[in-house]
Amino acid sequence: MTEINIDDLVGIETGELSDELKNQYDGTKTKIKSVIVKEKETKYGLDGELMPEGQTRKTMVAVAETESIGKNSLGNDITVKEEFNLKQHPVSGKWGPSLHEKSKSKKLFNKFKVNTFKECIGRDIVVVKKVSEKNPNRTWLGFSI
């Protein structure tokens, strides 16, 4: 086993974006590089209501990711990801985006005048700093939709 002297230890940056960087990239124009579908645990039931404490269910989401808009403190590319909930068709069992006018997917499709996530790839998108309504100290970068 390798021994390391305690005096040789260094502080390692987290790579998380500071508020200063979030402000700097607020309003940045970039392109959607990719959209993938992945499984996710959610605490919301099929009716959209919170499930009882500690319960979760598996669901699917489409994740759109931008091209790099800069570098973080570790020198890694900064990309912005936005999740879009998918719904399961009650008869076929296939997954797809909600086409309800108020859904985030439909708003994105309307913005680009497209019908699928695949058609969103390569489109210009503006990155914006978002602030949590419940916790104003929680901020992140997302898409302007």
Secondary structure by P-SEA (a helix, b strand, c coil): cbbbbcccbbbbbcccccaaaaaaacbbbbbbcbbbbbbbbbccccccccccccbbbbbbbbbbbbccccccccccbbbbbbbbbbbbcccccccccccccccaaaaaaaaaccccccccccbbbbbbbbbbcccccbbbbbbcc
